Amino acid sequence: MTTTDAPTNAPLAESPAPAGPGSPVADPALIGVPTFLVGSIALGLVLTGYVPAAATGASIPIILAATAIGQLVAAVWAASRDQNAVASVFGIFTGFWLSYALLVLGLTNDWFGIVADDAVATQKLFLLTWLVVIVLLTVASLRLPLAFTVLFALIDLALLFVFLGTSNASTSQTSIGGYFVFSFVVVGAYLFLDAMSRSTGGRGLPLGRAIVR
């Protein structure tokens, strides 16, 4: 996830010039994106009913041990290279995935003293709070190549439908949210292939023009 002043095939944040001709530029997306994808796939499978409704925590081992840690590593790596936009994105998703894991574990094991009658309200609070933040990130991404804005917009839709499904006790709306998760997984996979191509000396994939230039 990197970008330069060119809006189409650029990295998500400013990167130092390579040491020599053909030298790859360090890209935190090579850790951040695939670890984001694996947690998203697991979450999408939970939301669409691949596991029983009672097995909400089925995705937590992947999300906690791979996705949250991977986002944190990518955020620290990006920050250490002054890639501020990249660090912000991965830092935001570090918070999302860690707080999601704590939410599920906390409700399941009664860590926070939340009574059963308040569990739905707690989940709604979590979803609405993160929906607001990711919408803000989506607006901020309008100066980035279009693929990033599409990715964040699909995450917004996934959170919205899971929020509606939770509010209305609707498995169909929750499942729609799960399918939106799979849709942003596809976009994320495309971004990973782009980052990998660049890191191995390729030209990268077209990411589209920024909406705001």
Buried (B, 14 or more C-beta within 10 A) or exposed (E): BBBEEEBBBBBBBBBEEEEEEEEEBBBBBBBBBBBBBBBBBBBBBBBBEEBEEEEBBBBBEBBBEBBBBBBBBBBBBBBEBEBEBBBBBBBBBBBBBBBBBBBBBBBEEEEEEBEEEEBEEBBBEBBBEBBEBBBEBBEBBBBBBBBBBBBBBBBBBBBBBBBBBBBEEEBEBBBBBBBBBBBBBEBBBBBBBBBBEBBEEEEBBEBBEBEEE
